[in-house]
Amino acid sequence: MSQSDRFGNPLDPSVGFARGALLGGSADEVRRLTQAGRVAADFVAREGGEKIAICTGNLRFYPVSAQDLPTLCEEWVGPGLYGEELRQAAIAHMGGDGSEAVTVINRTSAAIVATVLAHAKGRPVLSLVAAGDRAHASVTRGARLAGVEVIDTHDLAELERQIAAQAPALCVITTVTSELATLPDDMTRAAVELAQRAGCVVLLDEAYGARFRPVLLEGAPALSFGADLVVTNADKAGLSGPRAGVLCGTAAALVPVQAKASELGMEARAPIAVGAMRSLQGFRPDLLIEEARDGVDLADALAARFGDARVSRSALGPKMDEQDITEIALEIAGATGTARVPAEITAAVGMLMLRDRGIVTVNTHGQPGGRVSIRLKPTSGAVSRAGGATAVADCLAAALADVAAHLEDTAWFSALLFGETANG
């Protein structure tokens, strides 16, 4: 893999993109997220909450009833009351045989980190992910905390070679990445069997896949692959939120993860677990199908505006690579280079789209280390709330023009991204 982007900026290997003077690390990304909250609040005050258009692919509502609050959400007795209902809801959602244990972790990322800490056993963690992509940053971060390395593989032959060479205790299989790069079901099944024969605990990262594959690709249910552990988000791909990770699997594999998560304060408390349960119970495949249709409309609108070559299509919406976005900004500015790195440019574009149209993207609201491409995965109704697909494309184009006009203005970028001047 190249050590720099096409503009010569060195890549941060832990996140896969170039850091810049402004977004130099996770603390700067948190400052950007704080500013995004202020910008969103200003938009709601001006236009109303009904105009917010969430295009991150994640809804983060809290779908509990008033009756849940004083009983199930109570912290001492509540878990005993909802525990079996939660287990059955998760098993039904992911197609298990009924024997699986279930727990809720406060984030899917936290579940992955806790799994690495519980099961790596001082050996390299093997990762299988679709060619051209990588596992979620939480795999790398969990491995760093465990003091081990991550070895990415992209096919069964490579996985088998690395199993023989590394004798791993844990294999993480990402069925569908955040870029929606997808492993074929037959490869996933074969990889699970291969790793388990070698003595590995196998975790399937099904944050998207648990619904994306069965609903949109007619794929197999998540628990049917026979992995020791499967984790999915409670707020992605047609689920309503809240943000949480639902972890299912054998008790032998799950309990150590649950224990590690509790040691580190990663476990979901009762109100979040109940919300996750209601989210699973309320899942409707037709809403995911609607999101996919809106994603097609957005991809068509962006392609009409920027050209097919610069718009990648996925089943849930379009993506524009951060380097292509930077090239467009340079073209508009009539420049051949810039001190800005692509992550800073896409963050600025996202902040302008939020400010002007209430369009929420991962470029404003993503967590530290998240992808920095422009990815528009519309949640149900988001495109219409933003004025339609063409209006979203127009908003993106206007934001790019504004960024191009201020390309070398560090103070402007700092004020936009953090609400402060370059000197703080």
DRENSE-751518 format. One record per atom (N, C-alpha, C): z, x, y. Coordinates in steps of 0.2 Angstrom, whole numbers, padded with zeros to 4 digits, always signed. Example, Ala and Ser with C-alpha at 12.3 -4.5 7.8 and 13.67 -1.06 7.14 Angstrom:
BEGIN
+0039+0066-0028;+0039+0062-0022;+0039+0066-0016;+0035+0064-0011;+0036+0068-0005;+0039+0064+0000;
***
This chain:
BEGIN
+0000+0004-0006;+0000+0000+0000;+0000+0004+0006;-0004+0002+0011;-0004+0006+0017;+0003+0007+0021;+0004+0012+0024;+0010+0013+0028;+0010+0011+0035;+0004+0009+0037;+0004+0007+0044;-0001+0001+0044;-0001-0003+0050;-0006-0009+0051;-0012-0006+0053;-0017-0010+0054;-0024-0008+0057;-0024-0005+0064;-0018-0006+0067;-0018-0003+0074;-0014+0003+0074;-0012+0006+0068;-0008+0012+0068;-0001+0011+0068;+0002+0005+0069;+0009+0004+0069;+0012+0005+0062;+0018+0009+0062;+0021+0010+0055;+0024+0004+0053;+0023+0002+0046;+0026-0004+0043;+0033-0002+0041;+0037-0007+0042;+0044-0007+0040;+0044-0009+0032;+0045-0005+0027;+0044-0007+0020;+0048-0013+0018;+0054-0014+0021;+0059-0019+0019;+0056-0026+0021;+0052-0026+0026;+0049-0033+0028;+0041-0033+0028;+0038-0028+0027;+0031-0028+0027;+0027-0029+0033;+0030-0028+0039;+0026-0028+0045;+0029-0023+0050;+0026-0022+0055;+0027-0017+0060;+0033-0019+0065;+0038-0016+0066;+0043-0017+0071;+0040-0015+0077;+0043-0017+0083;+0041-0015+0089;+0047-0014+0094;+0046-0012+0100;+0051-0010+0105;+0056-0016+0106;+0053-0023+0105;+0057-0029+0107;+0060-0031+0101;+0056-0032+0095;+0058-0035+0089;+0060-0029+0084;+0064-0025+0086;+0065-0019+0082;+0069-0020+0076;+0073-0025+0075;+0077-0026+0069;+0079-0033+0068;+0084-0034+0064;+0086-0041+0062;+0090-0044+0068;+0094-0040+0072;+0098-0042+0077;+0093-0045+0083;+0088-0042+0084;+0083-0044+0089;+0080-0051+0087;+0079-0051+0080;+0076-0058+0078;+0081-0063+0078;+0087-0062+0078;+0093-0067+0079;+0093-0069+0086;+0092-0064+0091;+0092-0066+0098;+0086-0070+0099;+0080-0069+0096;+0074-0073+0097;+0075-0080+0094;+0079-0081+0089;+0080-0087+0086;+0085-0091+0091;+0090-0088+0094;+0094-0091+0099;+0090-0094+0104;+0086-0090+0107;+0081-0092+0112;+0077-0098+0110;+0075-0098+0104;+0071-0104+0102;+0075-0110+0102;+0081-0109+0100;+0086-0115+0101;+0086-0118+0108;+0086-0113+0113;+0087-0116+0120;+0080-0119+0122;+0075-0116+0120;+0068-0118+0122;+0067-0125+0118;+0069-0126+0112;+0068-0133+0109;+0073-0138+0112;+0079-0136+0114;+0083-0141+0118;+0080-0143+0124;+0077-0138+0128;+0074-0140+0134;+0068-0145+0133;+0064-0144+0128;+0059-0148+0126;+0061-0155+0125;+0066-0156+0120;+0069-0162+0119;+0072-0166+0125;+0075-0162+0129;+0078-0165+0135;+0072-0168+0140;+0066-0164+0139;+0060-0166+0144;+0056-0172+0140;+0055-0171+0134;+0050-0175+0131;+0053-0180+0125;+0059-0179+0123;+0062-0183+0118;+0061-0180+0111;+0066-0181+0107;+0066-0178+0100;+0061-0180+0096;+0058-0186+0097;+0053-0189+0093;+0046-0185+0094;+0046-0181+0099;+0040-0177+0100;+0040-0170+0096;+0046-0168+0093;+0046-0162+0090;+0042-0162+0084;+0038-0157+0083;+0033-0157+0077;+0035-0150+0073;+0038-0152+0067;+0040-0146+0063;+0034-0144+0058;+0032-0138+0059;+0026-0135+0056;+0028-0129+0052;+0035-0129+0050;+0037-0123+0046;+0037-0124+0038;+0035-0131+0036;+0035-0133+0029;+0042-0135+0027;+0047-0134+0032;+0054-0136+0030;+0057-0141+0034;+0059-0147+0031;+0063-0152+0035;+0070-0150+0034;+0074-0151+0039;+0081-0149+0038;+0086-0155+0040;+0085-0161+0038;+0089-0167+0039;+0095-0166+0035;+0099-0171+0035;+0106-0172+0031;+0106-0179+0029;+0103-0180+0023;+0102-0187+0020;+0107-0190+0016;+0114-0189+0019;+0119-0193+0015;+0120-0199+0019;+0124-0204+0015;+0126-0210+0018;+0133-0210+0021;+0134-0215+0025;+0141-0215+0028;+0146-0216+0022;+0145-0219+0017;+0149-0219+0011;+0151-0213+0008;+0146-0208+0008;+0147-0201+0005;+0152-0197+0009;+0153-0198+0015;+0157-0194+0019;+0164-0193+0017;+0167-0199+0017;+0175-0198+0015;+0176-0197+0008;+0171-0198+0003;+0173-0197-0004;+0169-0191-0007;+0163-0191-0007;+0159-0185-0011;+0160-0179-0006;+0160-0180+0000;+0160-0174+0005;+0167-0171+0006;+0172-0174+0003;+0178-0172+0003;+0179-0166-0001;+0182-0160+0001;+0181-0154-0002;+0185-0153-0008;+0191-0156-0009;+0195-0155-0015;+0193-0159-0021;+0192-0166-0020;+0191-0170-0026;+0183-0171-0026;+0180-0171-0020;+0173-0173-0020;+0168-0169-0026;+0169-0163-0027;+0165-0159-0032;+0165-0162-0039;+0171-0164-0040;+0172-0167-0047;+0169-0174-0047;+0168-0178-0042;+0165-0184-0042;+0158-0184-0042;+0155-0179-0038;+0147-0179-0038;+0144-0174-0043;+0148-0170-0046;+0146-0164-0050;+0141-0166-0055;+0142-0171-0059;+0137-0173-0065;+0131-0176-0062;+0132-0180-0057;+0126-0183-0053;+0122-0178-0051;+0124-0173-0047;+0120-0167-0045;+0117-0164-0051;+0120-0162-0056;+0117-0159-0062;+0111-0163-0064;+0112-0169-0065;+0107-0174-0068;+0101-0174-0063;+0102-0174-0056;+0097-0175-0051;+0093-0168-0052;+0096-0163-0052;+0092-0156-0052;+0088-0156-0058;+0091-0157-0064;+0088-0157-0070;+0082-0162-0070;+0082-0168-0068;+0077-0172-0068;+0071-0170-0063;+0073-0167-0057;+0069-0164-0053;+0065-0158-0055;+0068-0154-0059;+0064-0148-0062;+0063-0148-0069;+0063-0154-0072;+0061-0155-0079;+0064-0151-0084;+0071-0151-0084;+0075-0148-0090;+0076-0152-0096;+0079-0149-0101;+0081-0153-0107;+0088-0156-0107;+0091-0156-0101;+0098-0159-0101;+0104-0155-0102;+0102-0149-0104;+0108-0144-0106;+0110-0139-0100;+0106-0139-0095;+0107-0134-0090;+0113-0135-0086;+0115-0130-0083;+0121-0130-0078;+0117-0129-0071;+0121-0132-0066;+0118-0132-0060;+0123-0130-0055;+0121-0127-0049;+0126-0126-0044;+0121-0126-0037;+0125-0126-0032;+0121-0126-0025;+0124-0120-0021;+0119-0116-0019;+0121-0110-0015;+0119-0112-0008;+0122-0108-0003;+0121-0111+0004;+0114-0109+0006;+0110-0105+0003;+0103-0103+0004;+0100-0101-0002;+0093-0102-0003;+0090-0100-0008;+0090-0092-0008;+0089-0089-0002;+0090-0082-0002;+0097-0079-0004;+0102-0083-0003;+0109-0081-0005;+0109-0081-0013;+0106-0086-0016;+0106-0087-0023;+0102-0081-0026;+0097-0079-0023;+0093-0073-0026;+0097-0067-0025;+0100-0066-0019;+0105-0060-0018;+0110-0060-0023;+0114-0066-0024;+0119-0066-0029;+0117-0065-0036;+0111-0067-0038;+0108-0066-0044;+0107-0058-0045;+0104-0055-0040;+0103-0048-0041;+0110-0044-0042;+0115-0046-0038;+0121-0043-0038;+0125-0044-0045;+0124-0050-0048;+0127-0052-0054;+0124-0049-0060;+0117-0048-0060;+0113-0046-0066;+0109-0040-0066;+0109-0036-0060;+0105-0030-0060;+0108-0025-0065;+0114-0024-0065;+0118-0020-0069;+0116-0012-0068;+0115-0011-0062;+0113-0004-0060;+0106-0001-0062;+0102-0006-0064;+0095-0004-0066;+0090-0007-0061;+0084-0004-0061;+0079-0007-0056;+0078-0014-0058;+0076-0018-0053;+0075-0025-0053;+0067-0026-0054;+0064-0029-0059;+0057-0030-0059;+0055-0036-0056;+0050-0036-0052;+0047-0042-0049;+0040-0043-0051;+0039-0050-0052;+0032-0052-0054;+0030-0057-0049;+0024-0055-0045;+0022-0059-0040;+0014-0059-0040;+0011-0064-0037;+0004-0064-0037;+0001-0058-0033;-0005-0056-0036;-0008-0050-0033;-0009-0051-0025;-0008-0045-0021;-0009-0046-0014;-0003-0048-0010;+0002-0050-0014;+0008-0053-0010;+0014-0049-0013;+0020-0051-0010;+0026-0048-0012;+0032-0053-0013;+0037-0051-0016;+0043-0056-0017;+0046-0057-0010;+0051-0062-0010;+0054-0063-0004;+0059-0057-0002;+0060-0056+0004;+0064-0051+0007;+0071-0051+0004;+0073-0056+0002;+0080-0057-0001;+0081-0053-0008;+0075-0052-0012;+0075-0048-0018;+0076-0041-0016;+0073-0038-0011;+0074-0031-0009;+0081-0030-0006;+0083-0035-0002;+0090-0034+0001;+0095-0035-0004;+0094-0039-0009;+0099-0040-0014;+0100-0033-0018;+0094-0030-0019;+0093-0024-0023;+0097-0018-0019;+0096-0018-0013;+0099-0013-0008;+0106-0014-0009;+0109-0020-0008;+0116-0021-0009;+0119-0019-0016;+0115-0019-0021;+0116-0018-0028;+0115-0010-0029;+0112-0007-0025;+0111+0000-0025;+0105+0002-0030;+0100-0003-0031;+0095-0002-0036;+0088-0003-0032;+0083-0001-0035;+0076-0002-0032;+0073-0008-0035;+0068-0011-0031;+0064-0016-0034;+0057-0013-0036;+0054-0015-0041;+0048-0013-0043;+0043-0019-0044;+0038-0020-0039;+0034-0026-0039;+0028-0025-0044;+0027-0030-0048;+0021-0030-0053;+0017-0036-0051;+0011-0036-0054;+0006-0041-0052;+0002-0044-0058;+0003-0041-0064;+0000-0044-0070;+0005-0042-0076;+0003-0045-0082;+0007-0044-0088;+0007-0037-0090;+0001-0034-0090;+0001-0027-0093;+0006-0022-0089;+0005-0023-0082;+0010-0019-0078;+0017-0021-0079;+0018-0027-0080;+0025-0029-0081;+0028-0026-0087;+0024-0026-0093;+0026-0023-0099;+0027-0016-0099;+0023-0012-0095;+0023-0005-0094;+0030-0004-0090;+0031-0007-0085;+0038-0006-0081;+0044-0008-0085;+0043-0013-0090;+0049-0015-0094;+0051-0009-0099;+0045-0006-0101;+0046+0000-0106;+0049+0006-0102;+0047+0007-0096;+0049+0013-0092;+0056+0012-0089;+0057+0006-0087;+0064+0005-0083;+0069+0002-0087;+0068-0001-0092;+0073-0005-0096;+0078-0009-0091;+0074-0014-0088;+0078-0018-0083;+0082-0023-0086;+0087-0025-0082;+0092-0030-0084;+0090-0037-0081;+0086-0037-0076;+0084-0043-0072;+0077-0043-0070;+0073-0048-0071;+0066-0049-0069;+0066-0055-0065;+0063-0055-0059;+0062-0060-0054;+0055-0062-0054;+0053-0068-0055;+0046-0070-0055;+0046-0075-0050;+0041-0074-0045;+0040-0078-0039;+0034-0082-0041;+0035-0088-0043;+0029-0092-0045;+0024-0094-0039;+0027-0096-0033;+0023-0097-0027;+0027-0094-0021;+0023-0090-0018;+0026-0086-0012;+0026-0090-0006;+0029-0088-0001;+0029-0092+0006;+0022-0092+0009;+0018-0087+0006;+0011-0088+0008;+0007-0092+0004;+0010-0095-0001;+0008-0100-0006;+0003-0096-0011;+0004-0090-0012;+0000-0086-0017;+0004-0088-0024;+0000-0090-0029;+0003-0094-0035;+0001-0090-0041;+0006-0089-0046;+0005-0087-0052;+0002-0093-0057;-0003-0091-0061;-0005-0096-0066;+0001-0098-0071;+0002-0104-0073;+0007-0106-0077;+0008-0102-0083;+0002-0101-0086;+0002-0097-0093;+0004-0090-0092;+0003-0087-0086;+0006-0080-0085;+0013-0081-0084;+0016-0086-0080;+0023-0086-0079;+0026-0087-0086;+0024-0091-0090;+0027-0092-0097;+0027-0086-0101;+0021-0083-0101;+0021-0076-0105;+0026-0071-0102;+0026-0071-0095;+0031-0066-0092;+0038-0067-0094;+0040-0074-0094;+0047-0075-0096;+0048-0073-0103;+0044-0075-0107;+0045-0073-0114;+0045-0065-0115;+0041-0062-0112;+0040-0054-0112;+0047-0051-0110;+0049-0053-0104;+0055-0051-0101;+0061-0052-0105;+0062-0058-0108;+0067-0060-0112;+0068-0057-0118;+0062-0055-0121;+0062-0051-0127;+0065-0044-0126;+0064-0042-0120;+0066-0035-0119;+0074-0035-0116;+0077-0041-0116;+0084-0042-0115;+0085-0043-0107;+0080-0045-0103;+0081-0046-0096;+0084-0053-0095;+0088-0054-0090;+0089-0061-0087;+0083-0062-0083;+0080-0068-0083;+0074-0070-0079;+0076-0075-0074;+0075-0074-0068;+0075-0079-0063;+0068-0081-0060;+0067-0087-0060;+0061-0090-0057;+0063-0092-0050;+0059-0089-0045;+0060-0091-0038;+0055-0096-0037;+0057-0103-0037;+0053-0109-0037;+0055-0112-0030;+0056-0108-0025;+0058-0112-0018;+0052-0117-0016;+0046-0115-0017;+0040-0120-0016;+0038-0122-0023;+0038-0118-0028;+0034-0120-0034;+0037-0126-0038;+0043-0127-0037;+0046-0133-0041;+0043-0140-0040;+0040-0140-0034;+0036-0146-0032;+0029-0145-0031;+0027-0139-0028;+0020-0138-0026;+0016-0137-0032;+0018-0134-0037;+0014-0134-0043;+0013-0140-0047;+0019-0144-0049;+0018-0150-0052;+0014-0155-0048;+0015-0156-0042;+0012-0161-0038;+0005-0160-0036;+0004-0154-0033;-0003-0152-0031;-0007-0148-0035;-0004-0145-0041;-0008-0141-0045;-0008-0144-0052;-0004-0149-0053;-0003-0152-0060;+0000-0147-0065;+0004-0143-0062;+0008-0138-0066;+0014-0140-0070;+0017-0136-0074;+0022-0138-0078;+0029-0138-0074;+0034-0142-0076;+0040-0142-0073;+0043-0136-0073;+0047-0134-0068;+0050-0128-0067;+0055-0125-0073;+0059-0130-0075;+0063-0128-0081;+0060-0127-0088;+0054-0130-0088;+0050-0130-0094;+0048-0123-0097;+0048-0118-0092;+0046-0111-0094;+0051-0107-0098;+0057-0110-0098;+0062-0106-0102;+0066-0101-0099;+0065-0100-0092;+0069-0095-0089;+0076-0096-0089;+0080-0090-0088;+0087-0091-0088;+0090-0095-0082;+0086-0093-0077;+0088-0096-0070;+0082-0099-0066;+0083-0104-0063;+0077-0106-0058;+0081-0109-0052;+0078-0106-0046;+0081-0109-0040;+0075-0112-0036;+0077-0117-0032;+0072-0120-0027;+0076-0122-0021;+0072-0123-0016;+0075-0125-0009;+0076-0133-0009;+0081-0135-0005;+0082-0142-0004;+0078-0144+0002;+0074-0140+0005;+0071-0142+0011;+0064-0140+0012;+0061-0138+0006;+0054-0136+0006;+0049-0141+0002;+0043-0141+0004;+0038-0144+0000;+0040-0151-0002;+0041-0156+0003;+0042-0163+0002;+0049-0165+0002;+0054-0160+0002;+0061-0162+0002;+0064-0162+0009;+0069-0166+0010;+0071-0168+0017;+0076-0163+0020;+0079-0159+0016;+0085-0155+0018;+0091-0158+0016;+0097-0154+0017;+0098-0149+0021;+0096-0142+0018;+0096-0137+0022;+0094-0130+0019;+0100-0128+0014;+0097-0127+0008;+0102-0125+0003;+0097-0123-0003;+0100-0119-0008;+0097-0117-0014;+0100-0120-0020;+0096-0124-0024;+0098-0127-0030;+0097-0123-0036;+0102-0120-0039;+0101-0115-0045;+0103-0119-0051;+0098-0118-0056;+0099-0121-0062;+0098-0116-0068;+0101-0117-0074;+0099-0113-0079;+0105-0113-0084;+0105-0108-0089;+0110-0108-0094;+0116-0106-0091;+0122-0109-0094;+0128-0107-0091;+0130-0100-0091;+0127-0096-0097;+0129-0089-0097;+0126-0085-0092;+0120-0087-0089;+0117-0084-0084;+0119-0086-0077;+0121-0093-0076;+0122-0096-0070;+0130-0094-0068;+0134-0094-0072;+0141-0094-0070;+0143-0087-0067;+0140-0081-0069;+0141-0075-0065;+0138-0075-0058;+0133-0079-0057;+0130-0079-0051;+0134-0083-0046;+0136-0089-0049;+0141-0093-0045;+0147-0090-0043;+0150-0086-0048;+0156-0082-0046;+0154-0077-0041;+0149-0073-0041;+0147-0068-0036;+0146-0072-0029;+0143-0077-0029;+0141-0081-0023;+0148-0083-0020;+0153-0085-0024;+0159-0087-0022;+0163-0082-0019;+0163-0076-0022;+0166-0070-0020;+0164-0068-0012;+0157-0069-0011;+0154-0067-0005;+0154-0073+0000;+0156-0078-0001;+0156-0084+0003;+0149-0087+0004;+0145-0086-0001;+0138-0089-0002;+0138-0096-0005;+0143-0098-0008;+0143-0105-0011;+0142-0110-0006;+0138-0116-0008;+0138-0122-0004;+0144-0126-0004;+0147-0128+0002;+0153-0132+0002;+0150-0139+0000;+0155-0143-0001;+0154-0150-0004;+0149-0154+0001;+0149-0154+0007;+0145-0158+0011;+0137-0156+0010;+0136-0149+0010;+0130-0147+0009;+0127-0148+0002;+0131-0148-0003;+0129-0149-0010;+0128-0156-0011;+0131-0161-0008;+0130-0168-0008;+0123-0169-0004;+0122-0166+0001;+0116-0167+0005;+0110-0165+0001;+0111-0159-0003;+0105-0156-0007;+0104-0161-0013;+0109-0164-0016;+0108-0169-0021;+0105-0175-0019;+0106-0178-0013;+0103-0184-0010;+0095-0182-0008;+0094-0176-0006;+0087-0173-0005;+0083-0174-0011;+0086-0171-0017;+0082-0171-0023;+0081-0178-0026;+0086-0183-0025;+0086-0190-0027;+0080-0193-0023;+0079-0191-0017;+0075-0195-0012;+0068-0192-0012;+0066-0187-0016;+0060-0184-0016;+0054-0189-0018;+0049-0189-0014;+0043-0193-0015;+0037-0189-0015;+0033-0189-0021;+0027-0184-0021;+0022-0186-0016;+0022-0193-0014;+0017-0195-0009;+0018-0191-0002;+0024-0190-0001;+0025-0186+0006;+0023-0179+0006;+0023-0176+0000;+0020-0169-0001;+0013-0169+0000;+0010-0175-0004;+0003-0175-0003;+0000-0177+0004;+0004-0181+0008;+0003-0182+0015;+0003-0175+0019;+0008-0171+0017;+0008-0165+0021;+0002-0160+0019;+0000-0161+0013;-0006-0157+0011;-0012-0159+0015;-0013-0165+0016;-0019-0168+0019;-0018-0166+0027;-0013-0166+0030;-0012-0164+0037;-0013-0157+0037;-0012-0153+0032;-0013-0146+0032;-0020-0144+0032;-0024-0148+0028;-0032-0148+0028;-0034-0149+0035;-0032-0154+0038;-0034-0156+0045;-0033-0150+0050;-0027-0147+0050;-0025-0142+0054;-0030-0136+0053;-0031-0134+0046;-0036-0129+0045;-0042-0130+0047;-0045-0136+0047;-0052-0138+0050;-0052-0137+0057;-0047-0139+0061;-0046-0138+0068;-0046-0131+0070;-0042-0127+0067;-0041-0120+0068;-0048-0116+0067;-0051-0118+0061;-0057-0114+0059;-0063-0116+0065;-0063-0122+0067;-0068-0124+0072;-0067-0120+0079;-0060-0119+0080;-0059-0115+0086;-0059-0108+0086;-0057-0105+0080;-0057-0097+0079;-0062-0094+0074;-0065-0099+0070;-0070-0096+0065;-0066-0096+0058;-0070-0098+0053;-0068-0098+0046;-0065-0091+0044;-0068-0086+0046;-0066-0079+0044;-0058-0077+0046;-0056-0081+0051;-0049-0079+0053;-0044-0084+0051;-0046-0089+0048;-0041-0094+0045;-0041-0094+0038;-0035-0093+0035;-0034-0094+0028;-0032-0101+0026;-0034-0104+0021;-0032-0110+0019;-0028-0110+0013;-0023-0114+0013;-0018-0115+0008;-0018-0123+0006;-0014-0124+0001;-0014-0131+0000;-0009-0135+0004;-0005-0131+0008;+0000-0134+0013;-0002-0133+0020;-0007-0130+0022;-0009-0128+0029;-0012-0122+0030;-0014-0120+0036;-0018-0114+0037;-0013-0108+0039;-0016-0102+0038;-0013-0096+0040;-0018-0092+0044;-0015-0089+0050;-0019-0084+0053;-0015-0077+0053;-0018-0072+0050;-0014-0066+0050;-0012-0063+0056;-0006-0060+0057;-0004-0057+0063;-0009-0052+0066;-0012-0048+0062;-0017-0043+0065;-0023-0046+0067;-0025-0052+0064;-0031-0056+0067;-0029-0059+0074;-0023-0061+0074;-0021-0064+0080;-0020-0059+0086;-0018-0053+0084;-0018-0048+0089;-0025-0046+0091;-0030-0046+0087;-0037-0044+0089;-0039-0049+0093;-0038-0056+0092;-0040-0061+0097;-0037-0060+0104;-0031-0058+0104;-0028-0057+0110;-0031-0051+0114;-0032-0046+0110;-0036-0040+0113;-0043-0042+0116;-0046-0046+0112;-0053-0048+0114;-0052-0052+0121;-0048-0057+0121;-0047-0061+0127;-0045-0056+0133;-0041-0051+0132;-0039-0047+0137;-0044-0042+0139;-0049-0041+0135;-0054-0036+0136;-0051-0029+0135;-0046-0028+0130;-0043-0022+0129;-0044-0019+0122;-0043-0013+0121;-0044-0010+0115;-0038-0008+0111;-0032-0009+0114;-0026-0007+0111;-0020-0010+0116;-0014-0010+0113;-0009-0013+0116;-0002-0009+0113;+0003-0009+0118;+0009-0007+0116;+0013-0012+0111;+0011-0018+0112;+0014-0024+0108;+0012-0023+0101;+0016-0024+0096;+0015-0025+0089;+0013-0032+0087;+0009-0033+0082;+0008-0040+0080;+0014-0045+0079;+0019-0043+0077;+0025-0047+0076;+0027-0050+0083;+0027-0046+0088;+0029-0048+0095;+0024-0053+0098;+0018-0052+0096;+0012-0056+0099;+0013-0063+0096;+0014-0063+0089;+0014-0070+0086;+0021-0073+0088;+0026-0070+0089;+0032-0073+0091;+0031-0076+0098;+0028-0072+0102;+0027-0075+0109;+0022-0081+0109;+0017-0081+0104;+0013-0087+0103;+0017-0093+0101;+0021-0092+0096;+0025-0097+0093;+0030-0100+0099;+0033-0096+0103;+0038-0098+0108;+0034-0102+0113;+0028-0101+0115;+0024-0105+0120;+0022-0111+0116;+0020-0111+0110;+0019-0118+0107;+0025-0122+0106;+0031-0119+0105;+0037-0123+0105;+0038-0126+0112;+0038-0122+0117;+0039-0124+0124;+0035-0129+0127;+0028-0129+0125;+0023-0133+0128;+0022-0140+0124;+0022-0139+0117;+0021-0145+0113;+0026-0147+0108;+0032-0143+0108;+0037-0145+0104;+0035-0143+0096;+0031-0138+0095;+0028-0136+0089;+0033-0131+0086;+0037-0132+0081;+0041-0128+0078;+0038-0124+0072;+0038-0117+0073;+0035-0113+0068;+0040-0108+0066;+0038-0104+0060;+0042-0099+0058;+0042-0093+0063;+0038-0093+0068;+0037-0087+0073;+0043-0088+0078;+0046-0094+0078;+0052-0095+0083;+0058-0096+0079;+0057-0099+0073;+0063-0101+0069;+0064-0098+0063;+0060-0093+0061;+0061-0090+0055;+0067-0085+0055;+0069-0084+0049;+0075-0079+0048;+0073-0072+0048;+0078-0068+0050;+0076-0061+0050;+0072-0058+0044;+0067-0055+0045;+0063-0052+0039;+0058-0057+0037;+0057-0063+0040;+0052-0067+0037;+0045-0065+0039;+0040-0068+0036;+0033-0067+0038;+0032-0068+0045;+0027-0064+0048;+0026-0065+0055;+0019-0067+0056;+0015-0069+0051;+0008-0072+0052;+0010-0079+0056;+0004-0082+0058;+0005-0089+0061;+0003-0093+0055;+0008-0097+0053;+0008-0101+0047;+0010-0108+0049;+0005-0113+0048;+0006-0120+0050;+0007-0124+0044;+0013-0126+0042;+0014-0130+0036;+0017-0137+0039;+0013-0142+0040;+0016-0147+0044;+0020-0152+0039;+0026-0153+0041;+0030-0158+0038;+0027-0165+0039;+0030-0170+0036;+0027-0177+0036;+0027-0180+0044;+0022-0181+0046;+0021-0184+0053;+0021-0179+0059;+0021-0173+0057;+0021-0168+0062;+0015-0167+0066;+0009-0167+0063;+0003-0167+0067;+0002-0172+0072;+0004-0179+0069;+0003-0184+0074;+0007-0184+0080;+0014-0181+0079;+0018-0180+0084;+0016-0175+0089;+0012-0170+0087;+0010-0165+0092;+0003-0167+0095;+0001-0173+0094;-0005-0176+0097;-0012-0175+0093;-0011-0173+0086;-0017-0172+0082;-0018-0165+0081;-0023-0164+0076;-0024-0157+0074;-0028-0153+0079;-0032-0156+0083;-0036-0153+0088;-0031-0151+0094;-0026-0155+0095;-0022-0153+0100;-0017-0147+0098;-0016-0147+0092;-0012-0141+0090;-0016-0135+0090;-0023-0135+0088;-0027-0129+0089;-0028-0127+0096;-0029-0132+0101;-0029-0131+0108;-0023-0127+0111;-0017-0130+0108;-0011-0127+0110;-0010-0119+0108;-0012-0118+0102;-0013-0111+0100;-0017-0107+0104;-0023-0109+0105;-0028-0106+0110;-0025-0104+0116;-0022-0109+0119;-0019-0108+0126;-0013-0103+0126;-0009-0103+0121;-0004-0099+0120;-0007-0091+0119;-0012-0091+0116;-0015-0084+0115;-0018-0082+0122;-0021-0086+0125;-0024-0084+0132;-0018-0082+0137;-0012-0085+0136;-0007-0084+0140;-0004-0077+0138;-0003-0076+0132;-0001-0069+0129;-0005-0064+0131;-0012-0065+0131;-0017-0060+0133;-0016-0058+0140;-0015-0063+0144;-0014-0061+0151;-0008-0057+0153;-0003-0057+0148;+0003-0053+0150;+0004-0048+0144;-0001-0045+0141;-0001-0041+0135;+0004-0035+0137;+0003-0032+0142;+0007-0026+0144;+0013-0027+0148;+0015-0033+0149;+0021-0035+0153;+0027-0036+0149;+0031-0030+0148;+0037-0030+0144;+0042-0035+0146;+0043-0036+0153;+0048-0040+0156;+0046-0048+0154;+0039-0049+0154;+0037-0056+0153;+0039-0058+0145;+0037-0053+0141;+0038-0054+0134;+0046-0055+0133;+0050-0050+0136;+0057-0051+0135;+0060-0057+0137;+0058-0060+0143;+0060-0066+0145;+0058-0072+0141;+0052-0071+0138;+0049-0077+0134;+0053-0077+0127;+0054-0071+0124;+0057-0071+0118;+0065-0071+0117;+0068-0069+0123;+0075-0069+0123;+0078-0072+0129;+0074-0074+0133;+0077-0078+0139;+0081-0073+0144;+0078-0066+0144;+0081-0061+0148;+0076-0056+0150;+0078-0052+0155;+0073-0047+0157;+0073-0041+0152;+0068-0037+0153;+0068-0031+0148;+0074-0027+0148;+0078-0027+0154;+0084-0023+0154;+0090-0027+0152;+0089-0033+0150;+0095-0037+0148;+0097-0041+0153;
***
